[in-house]
Structures are given as C-alpha cells and as structure tokens.
C-alpha cells in the first residue's frame, strides 16, 4: 500500500472533491404556502423550478390567504408565502414571521357563467334574480367582490359564500348556481366549461399578490431563490399566460 505525504495529500484532495460533488440543494424540500387562485400557475412554476434545481422538491399548500396567514402565524412550518392580497401578508409581517414582501402579480374579478352564457349576463346588475356564488367576505376574493358591488351601487346577495375561489367556481361547475364571482385566472383555467364576463367595477377591486421568504424557513436559501424566481422573466410569462397582470 502506498503511503507517505504525497499519498496523504492526494487523499485529502479526493475527500474534498467528494464532499463538494453535490449541491447544497440536494434532496431538499421547499414548502410554499400559496393562495388558491395561484394553483395552476404556481404549480407550473414549481415544476420549472424543480427542473432547474437538481434534488429539490417543491411542495404546495394551496388555500385561502386568510387561512394560510393564520397557519403561518400559529407556527406552521413553511418556506415561502404567496398571498392574494396585501392585508393577509401584513398579518404575517406584523407577527414577525416575514419582512419585505414583493408584489409579483395582479388579478381582477370576472363573472363566470356556463359556456354559452345561457342567462345572457353582461354585468353585475344581471346577477339580480340569479343564483350566484361568491367567496366569503374574509378571504381576498370575497373582499374584492364586495368592493366591486359597492362600486356598482348594486345590492347583491349570493346564495352561497365559499371558503376560497376554487370552491366558489366549483359551485358553478357542478351546476348548483347560475354564475360565480371569481378571478379572471380561475375562469381561464376552466375555459372549456365556463365563459368569463368582464365588468368595469372590477377595476375598483384589483388584488395585489405579494410573495416573501419566511423568517423561520427551514430552507432559507431555497426560499430566497424561489421568491426571486417568481419575480423573474420565466415565471412572469407563466403568470401572464394564466391571466395575471404584471405589477
């Protein structure tokens, strides 16, 4: 067996190369808490992020932003939070769980109706007398719906308030209501089954989507990388295709 200083030096060099052979991201899981309205677009962004980061798995928790904010402030482990409004992001920041969020997208409401628009809905006023669904007032899409209704001067009452925008749209897809107030992006995602009716009052209720890496993120570096990725050109193209507006 060869021994001596030269061999020892070579062995140390080999050990160093072996230790550096992988990446810090190897076999890492990034947990992203994201608003329900981001489901399709952010899932695609996550898949693209995984493809560019060997060994990284991105796991998502999609729900109403208010529910996600509550989970985070109560100590649920997560790396990134993407909210559908600033109010729920502020709750996380004020609780000391994050700081310096950045806006990455905007979204507006539409009236989703069955394909072909059988009730000939053209605006909010046409919902009077129809069974329609809306998000609960405490979630961002519900707050936006109330703001839009106030801007229109109409007094509209949905037959059901749902926990998030996905369950609101589901009521329409199941044929349980005649229309649903949802985000443009959700109507686009279900374009084979619904039509989207734009209405001017939605401009008074544009939702701002902020994102941040959380202070207690188990994967701090990856959280920063993912947040930057969402703000980058490739992810912004995915969001735009999904119907989001750039900030």
C-alpha positions in Angstrom: 0.0 0.0 0.0 1.4 3.4 -1.0 1.8 5.8 2.0 3.6 9.0 2.7 3.0 12.7 2.4 2.2 12.7 -1.3 -0.5 10.0 -0.9 -1.9 11.7 2.1 -2.2 15.0 0.2 -3.9 13.2 -2.8 -6.3 11.5 -0.4 -7.3 14.8 1.2 -7.8 16.3 -2.2 -10.1 13.4 -3.2 -12.0 13.7 0.0 -12.5 17.4 -0.6 -13.7 16.8 -4.2 -16.2 14.2 -3.0 -17.6 16.5 -0.3 -18.1 19.2 -2.9 -19.5 16.9 -5.6 -23.2 17.5 -4.7 -25.1 20.8 -4.2 -26.5 22.4 -1.1 -29.9 21.8 -2.6 -29.6 18.0 -2.9 -32.7 16.2 -1.6 -34.2 19.4 -0.2 -37.9 20.1 0.1 -39.3 23.6 -0.3 -42.7 24.2 1.2 -44.7 27.0 -0.4 -48.0 28.3 1.1 -49.9 30.0 -1.8 -53.3 31.4 -2.4 -55.8 29.0 -4.0 -56.1 31.3 -7.1 -52.4 30.6 -7.8 -52.8 26.8 -8.0 -52.3 26.2 -11.7 -49.7 28.9 -12.4 -47.6 28.4 -9.3 -47.7 24.6 -9.7 -46.2 25.1 -13.2 -43.6 27.5 -11.8 -42.7 25.0 -9.1 -42.2 22.2 -11.7 -39.9 24.5 -13.7 -38.0 25.5 -10.6 -37.5 21.8 -9.8 -36.2 21.1 -13.3 -33.6 23.8 -12.8 -32.6 22.7 -9.2 -31.5 19.1 -9.1 -32.7 17.3 -6.0 -35.2 19.9 -5.0 -38.9 19.0 -4.4 -41.4 21.9 -4.2 -44.5 21.1 -2.1 -47.5 23.3 -2.0 -50.2 24.2 0.4 -53.0 26.0 -1.5 -55.8 27.6 0.4 -57.5 30.9 1.2 -54.8 33.5 2.0 -56.5 34.2 5.3 -56.2 30.5 6.3 -52.6 30.4 5.2 -51.7 33.5 7.2 -53.3 32.1 10.3 -51.4 28.8 9.9 -48.1 30.7 9.5 -48.6 32.9 12.5 -49.6 29.9 14.5 -46.2 28.3 13.7 -46.9 26.0 10.7 -43.5 25.2 9.0 -43.2 26.8 5.6 -40.6 28.5 3.5 -42.5 30.9 1.2 -45.8 32.7 1.4 -47.6 34.0 -1.6 -50.8 35.8 -0.8 -53.7 37.0 -2.9 -53.8 40.3 -1.1 -51.7 42.6 1.0 -53.9 42.5 4.1 -53.2 38.9 4.8 -49.5 39.3 4.0 -49.5 42.2 6.5 -50.7 39.8 9.2 -47.7 37.6 8.7 -45.3 40.6 8.6 -46.8 42.2 11.7 -46.5 38.8 13.5 -42.7 39.0 12.8 -42.8 35.9 10.5 -41.6 37.8 7.4 -40.5 41.1 6.1 -40.1 43.0 2.9 -42.6 41.1 0.7 -42.6 42.0 -3.0 -45.5 42.3 -5.4 -45.4 39.7 -8.2 -48.9 39.8 -9.8 -52.3 41.5 -10.0 -55.7 39.9 -10.5 -59.2 41.0 -11.2 -62.7 39.5 -10.8 -65.0 38.3 -13.6 -68.4 36.8 -13.6 -68.1 33.2 -14.5 -71.1 31.7 -16.3 -71.7 28.4 -18.1 -70.3 28.1 -21.6 -72.5 30.0 -24.0 -73.8 32.3 -21.2 -77.4 31.0 -21.2 -78.6 33.8 -18.9 -77.1 36.5 -21.1 -75.2 38.0 -18.2 -73.4 41.2 -19.2 -72.6 42.8 -15.8 -73.2 42.8 -12.1 -76.7 44.1 -12.4 -77.7 41.0 -14.3 -77.0 38.8 -11.2 -80.1 40.2 -9.6 -82.6 37.4 -9.6 -79.9 34.7 -10.4 -78.4 32.2 -8.0 -74.7 33.1 -7.8 -71.8 32.1 -5.7 -69.1 34.4 -4.1 -66.2 34.0 -1.8 -66.6 34.5 1.9 -66.1 38.2 2.9 -63.0 37.4 5.0 -61.0 36.0 2.1 -59.4 38.2 -0.7 -61.8 37.3 -3.5 -64.8 37.9 -1.2 -63.4 41.3 -0.2 -62.9 42.2 -3.8 -66.4 41.1 -4.7 -67.9 43.4 -2.0 -65.7 46.3 -3.2 -66.9 45.8 -6.8 -70.5 45.5 -5.7 -70.2 48.8 -3.7 -68.6 50.5 -6.7 -71.5 49.4 -8.9 -74.1 50.7 -6.4 -75.9 47.3 -6.6 -77.1 45.3 -3.5 -76.3 41.7 -4.4 -76.6 38.7 -2.2 -75.1 35.4 -3.3 -76.9 32.2 -2.4 -73.6 30.8 -1.0 -70.4 32.1 0.4 -67.4 29.7 -0.2 -64.1 29.3 1.6 -61.9 30.2 -1.4 -62.1 31.0 -5.1 -61.7 27.3 -6.2 -64.7 26.2 -4.2 -66.7 29.2 -5.5 -66.0 28.2 -9.1 -66.8 24.6 -8.3 -70.4 25.5 -7.4 -70.8 26.7 -11.0 -69.1 23.7 -12.5 -71.4 21.4 -10.6 -74.4 23.3 -11.9 -75.5 24.4 -8.4 -75.5 28.1 -9.3 -76.1 30.3 -12.4 -72.9 32.3 -12.0 -69.9 32.8 -9.8 -67.7 35.8 -8.9 -64.2 34.5 -9.4 -60.8 35.8 -10.6 -60.1 36.1 -14.3 -57.4 33.5 -13.9 -59.7 30.9 -12.5 -62.2 31.4 -15.3 -59.3 31.0 -17.8 -58.3 27.7 -16.1 -61.8 26.4 -16.6 -62.3 27.9 -20.1 -63.6 24.6 -21.5 -66.6 24.8 -19.2 -67.2 28.5 -18.5 -67.3 31.9 -20.1 -65.8 34.9 -18.3 -67.9 38.1 -18.3 -65.8 41.2 -17.7 -67.4 44.1 -15.8 -66.0 47.6 -15.2 -66.4 47.7 -11.5 -63.7 45.0 -11.1 -61.2 47.8 -11.8 -62.0 49.1 -8.3 -61.1 45.8 -6.7 -57.8 44.8 -8.3 -56.0 42.3 -6.0 -52.2 42.7 -5.4 -50.3 39.5 -4.9 -47.2 39.7 -2.6 -44.6 37.0 -2.0 -41.9 36.6 0.7 -39.5 34.1 2.1 -40.5 33.4 5.7 -38.1 34.3 8.5 -38.2 30.8 10.1 -38.0 29.0 6.7 -36.4 25.6 7.1 -34.8 26.0 3.7 -33.7 29.7 3.9 -31.5 29.8 0.7 -34.1 27.9 -1.4 -36.9 30.2 -0.1 -34.9 33.2 -1.3 -34.2 31.6 -4.6 -37.8 30.6 -5.3 -39.0 34.1 -4.4 -36.6 35.6 -6.8 -37.6 33.0 -9.4 -41.3 34.0 -9.2 -40.3 37.6 -9.8 -38.2 36.6 -12.8 -38.9 36.6 -16.5 -39.8 32.9 -16.9 -42.2 32.8 -14.0 -43.8 36.1 -15.0 -44.5 34.6 -18.5 -46.4 31.7 -16.9 -48.4 34.1 -14.7 -49.3 36.3 -17.7 -50.5 33.3 -19.7 -52.6 32.3 -16.8 -54.3 35.7 -16.9 -52.5 37.5 -14.1 -51.4 41.1 -14.8 -47.8 42.2 -14.1 -47.3 44.6 -11.3 
